[in-house]
């Protein structure tokens, strides 16, 4: 199929390779769907939300209550992800994976709450093993339900004050990089806060010591929203969906998912290069190229929504662009 797809792409009325990254995208999506006429059906995006005990150690510029306040913003269609998803007809699902707030079974929120936020990993594991497995299964169930609607392309976003800290330490463990190389300013911390963030995460690594098992790493440092996203990504691969990966946090979750199932990389499109310092290093570790570089550091899945029309264009040129033969245009000798 790969050779057939490449031939289809090469025979369009253009010099070979002249559509650049769009050609690589078309080849990737055609390979995922095993079709020379791929399609994008019911594009969807899940925003997983959860609170982090580490946020109480002063690693973020924003207080923890911003998490639940932003969840209300999501369900009231007031956030960036709502605006961009509406613009491109992407369905958005909001998940309470473990927010420190009671939403009282709000009809617009998927209630996957494990607890009211994780514990501070400076002093203990963020979650227990049974909570970890609950997260994985709950994340998988959401994607199974969405798959019943025919969705074959899905993006992942998150909301959780403190989750850049979780991502940094997870990246440090998996990639074996120093903490200082994995840390950025997150929500916009100042120099003093950044110094404290590095100190807290280095002390956390000393507390937990050497860890190699990916499940133990995620349970020790992950947020409920992150581990549920991990389960959702793994299930999206099982459903043969195109997986849209957002910024630093989502990429870190994907890194963990790829350690569990390395084949998942075949279905993934990395939507943008975040302005978060460590994201470029992480993408380099994964050996992948992002579609966009817009200086984003918002999360929510915004990069996925913004990249979607480019992905649409890659499919459309493959399906609709004339070949040299059909257009009666002379090909290269």
C-alpha positions, 0 to 999 in steps of 0.5 A: 500500500505504501508504494501505491500511495507514493505513486498516487502522490507522485503522479499528481500535477506537481513536481515530486515533493513540491507539496512538502509536508502535505505529501508526507501527511497524505502518505501517513494518513493513507497508510493508517487507513490503508487507502489511496482515498483516505477520509477524516470522519467526525473529528473529535478532541478530548480535554482531560482535566485534573488537579495536582498536589505538586501545585501546592508547592509553589511550582505554578504562577496560578492557584489550583482553583484555576483548573475548575474555573477553566472547566466551567469556561470550557463547558460555556464555550469561552476558551480558545479550544472552543473557538478553534474547534467550532471554527473547524467543526471538531467535537469537544468532550470535557472530562473531569478526571480528578479536579478538586471541585464537585461539578455535581454531574454536570451534563456537559462534563464526563465524570471520570473523577478518581479523586479530588486531585493527586497527592504531592509527589514531593512527599509520596506517589501521586496516585496509588496503583489501583488509581493508575489502572482506573485511569487507564481503563476510563481513558480507554472507555471514552475513546471506545464510546467516541469510536462508535460515532465513526470518529477516525481522527482524535486530538487530546488536550488537558487542563491542570495547574501543575501538570507541566511539573508532572510532565517535566519529571516524567520526561526526565525519568523516561529520557534520562535527561537532567531536570533542568533540561526538562523544565520550562516556565509553564503558565508563566512563572518568574525567575524566582519561581522557576528556581523553586520549581527546579529545586522542588523537582530535583528534591522529588527525584531524590525522594523517589530514587531510581525508577524504570517501570513506565507504569510506576513512573506515571503513578508516581508523578502523573496527574489523573488527567494525564494517565487517562489521556495515556489510556485514551491514546492507547485505545485510539491506536487500537481503534486505528484512529489518527492521533493528534498530539498537542503540546508539551504535556500531551507529548509527554503523555504520548512518550509514556504511551509509546513506551507501553506500545511503540507502534502508536507512533505510526498513527500520531501527528504532532501538531505544533512545537510548543514555546515550552522550553523542553518540548523541542528536546522531547520531539527530538527524542521521539524523532518527529517533526511538528506541523506548526510553530506558533509560540503556543504554550496554552494546552487544551488541545489548541494546537490540534485544532489549529493544525486540523485544516492543514491535515484536511488539505493533505487528504483533499489534495490526494483525493481531489487533485488531478493526475498528469494523465487525467488532466492531460498535462505532460509529465517529466521526461 
